[in-house]
Amino acid sequence: MATLVAGTENQLVTAARHGGRLAGGAGNYRVYGKFRRLGPNVFASGESARDPMTLGQFGVRLDSEVERTSRWSLQGNVYRGNEGVFERDDTEVRGGFVSGLWTRRLSPGAEFQARAYYDHTQNRAAPVR
């Protein structure tokens, strides 16, 4: 699936997604990417706020078959972009996360789960002029 939007404020917004079965039928996967470029806001006076934004993002998710005694899921995402800020240089933003889940069915009414999650975000802002 893919989408594309263009306009005055949303100068460009695009996204693509694809999914399917893992080799050997062990589960499913999904990958996606997004990019957007927004134009600057405009004050009531008509002056530009000089705050355009660009942001790119990519992610993936893998899931094992649900019917198995042990099942797992792994998901990750990275992003990078720039945010315009009135009266200062652009702010650079970047980061990502990874998340995992493992579940083991112990009996028909009981299961054990282990989860892990890591997230990193970095904003690099210029000083106010």
Secondary structure, DSSP 8 states (H G I E B T S, - for coil): -EEEE--SSEEEEEEEEEEEE-GGGSEEEEEEEEEEEE---B-TTS-B----EEEEEEEEEEEE-TTSSEEEEEEEEEEEEEEEETTEEEEEEEEEEEEEEEEEEEETTEEEEEEEEEEEEEEE-----
